[in-house]
Amino acid sequence: MPSHLRTTLAAAVLCGFATSPQAADQAAVKNSRQACAKLKEAAVTYRLSRHNLTGRYYCEVMGHDEVNFIMGLRYRLRPNEEVGSNLLGWYAIRRSDGIVLRWDINDTVTMPLEMGPPFKVEDK
């Protein structure tokens, strides 16, 4: 078989796996623990806080429905930190594919996440 056909065949096979029901099922979020992991990952990827709080995030489960897990994103305070609230926001984690969306608790609607500014460098 010519090499260009092998390359085309390999690409078709890979694309088929990427869109297969099995791949979609692997992306599905089945419980609040998985939803929280997706939210904490998005917190760093989208820079949802002003500082990099990797390892300090935790989730407050508000509830769920057939479409989303609804959670608050919070962070653990250090002994010397004084803040009014450690709540960074409310989020919906879609069950079908693990996509994280902002959740408006007043209007109960979702909105896409927007990339935050670069993390502020910690003063030492």
C-alpha positions, 0 to 999 in steps of 0.5 A, spaced: 500 500 500 502 506 498 504 511 504 499 516 502 494 511 503 496 508 509 497 515 512 490 517 510 487 510 512 490 512 519 487 519 520 481 516 518 481 511 523 483 516 528 478 520 527 473 515 527 475 513 534 475 521 536 468 521 534 465 514 536 460 513 542 465 510 546 470 516 546 463 521 548 462 516 553 469 517 556 468 524 556 461 524 560 461 526 567 458 520 571 458 523 578 460 530 583 467 527 584 468 527 576 465 534 575 469 537 581 475 535 578 473 538 571 471 544 575 478 544 578 482 543 571 478 549 568 479 553 574 487 553 572 486 553 564 481 559 564 484 562 570 478 563 574 481 566 580 486 572 580 492 568 583 494 561 581 490 557 587 492 550 584 491 545 589 487 549 594 480 549 590 475 545 592 467 544 590 461 546 593 455 541 590 449 545 589 445 540 586 444 537 579 439 535 574 439 531 568 443 535 564 448 539 569 452 538 576 451 545 579 457 547 583 461 553 587 468 553 586 472 555 592 479 555 595 482 553 602 485 559 605 492 560 608 492 562 615 495 569 614 489 570 608 483 575 610 478 575 605 470 576 605 469 570 601 473 564 598 467 563 593 470 564 586 463 563 582 458 558 581 459 553 575 455 548 571 459 541 569 455 538 563 454 531 564 454 529 557 461 531 555 464 535 561 464 542 559 464 547 564 460 553 564 458 559 568 452 558 572 447 564 573 444 562 580 439 568 579 436 566 572 439 559 572 442 559 565 449 557 563 454 562 559 461 560 556 467 560 560 471 566 558 479 566 559 481 570 565 487 575 565 494 572 567 495 570 574 498 575 578 505 574 580 505 572 588 509 577 592 515 574 596 
